[in-house]
Amino acid sequence: MRVAVAQLTSVPGDVAANVATAVDAVSRADGASLLVLPELFLTGYTLPPAVIALDDPCLAPLQEAAAAAGAVVLAGAAIAGAE
């Protein structure tokens, strides 16, 4: 198993921009089967916290990039309704 870790800068509250950055990271992960992104990368650190639903359509580009690369992406986010 090849693992890639990306230390990226996210834009607080801008999930779409962060997804685009993550998609780029998937393309640069050089065949890794697992890409690990920073804690709360997708939503960023904000107060009150920005939240996202697991089925939010803005996550589709990341899901598609991961599937095309045959990779799993571990991306942190504040999830709506999560305990």
PLY file of the C-alpha trace (Angstrom):
ply
format ascii 1.0
element vertex 83
property float x
property float y
property float z
element edge 82
property int vertex1
property int vertex2
end_header
0.00 0.00 0.00
1.32 3.41 -0.96
0.22 6.26 1.36
0.47 9.97 0.60
0.10 12.72 3.17
-0.67 16.25 1.97
-0.15 19.31 4.14
-2.42 21.81 2.39
-3.86 25.19 3.24
-7.65 25.32 3.29
-9.96 28.29 2.89
-12.15 28.47 6.02
-15.80 27.95 5.13
-15.19 27.51 1.37
-15.83 23.80 0.87
-15.89 24.04 -2.94
-12.43 25.66 -3.05
-11.08 23.10 -0.60
-12.55 20.23 -2.63
-10.79 21.64 -5.73
-7.50 21.72 -3.81
-8.07 18.15 -2.64
-8.83 16.99 -6.20
-5.51 18.49 -7.29
-3.79 16.66 -4.43
-5.30 13.37 -5.61
-3.83 13.95 -9.06
-0.40 14.64 -7.53
-0.47 11.69 -5.09
1.63 9.62 -7.53
-0.37 6.40 -7.45
-1.02 6.33 -3.71
-3.92 4.13 -2.67
-4.53 6.31 0.41
-4.29 10.10 0.56
-4.50 11.71 4.00
-5.49 15.39 4.21
-5.29 17.69 7.25
-7.80 17.77 10.08
-10.94 19.76 9.15
-9.47 20.41 5.71
-12.76 20.51 3.79
-14.58 22.93 6.10
-11.63 24.70 7.73
-11.48 26.00 11.26
-14.21 28.58 11.82
-16.38 29.69 14.71
-19.12 28.71 14.59
-17.87 25.68 12.69
-18.82 25.32 9.05
-20.54 21.98 8.54
-21.18 19.79 5.53
-23.52 16.87 4.91
-21.98 13.58 3.82
-24.15 13.64 0.69
-23.37 17.27 -0.23
-23.08 17.54 -4.04
-19.97 19.70 -3.77
-18.08 16.59 -2.62
-18.74 14.83 -5.97
-15.54 16.06 -7.68
-13.44 14.62 -4.86
-15.35 11.33 -4.90
-14.90 11.10 -8.67
-11.17 11.93 -8.52
-10.59 9.33 -5.81
-12.50 6.69 -7.77
-10.61 7.48 -10.97
-7.29 7.21 -9.12
-8.35 4.01 -7.34
-7.62 5.74 -4.06
-9.22 6.40 -0.71
-9.06 9.99 0.50
-9.20 10.68 4.22
-10.43 14.26 4.41
-11.46 15.93 7.65
-14.61 18.00 7.91
-17.24 19.06 10.41
-20.22 16.86 9.51
-23.81 18.03 9.96
-25.65 15.95 12.53
-22.53 14.11 13.71
-22.20 13.54 17.41
0 1
1 2
2 3
3 4
4 5
5 6
6 7
7 8
8 9
9 10
10 11
11 12
12 13
13 14
14 15
15 16
16 17
17 18
18 19
19 20
20 21
21 22
22 23
23 24
24 25
25 26
26 27
27 28
28 29
29 30
30 31
31 32
32 33
33 34
34 35
35 36
36 37
37 38
38 39
39 40
40 41
41 42
42 43
43 44
44 45
45 46
46 47
47 48
48 49
49 50
50 51
51 52
52 53
53 54
54 55
55 56
56 57
57 58
58 59
59 60
60 61
61 62
62 63
63 64
64 65
65 66
66 67
67 68
68 69
69 70
70 71
71 72
72 73
73 74
74 75
75 76
76 77
77 78
78 79
79 80
80 81
81 82
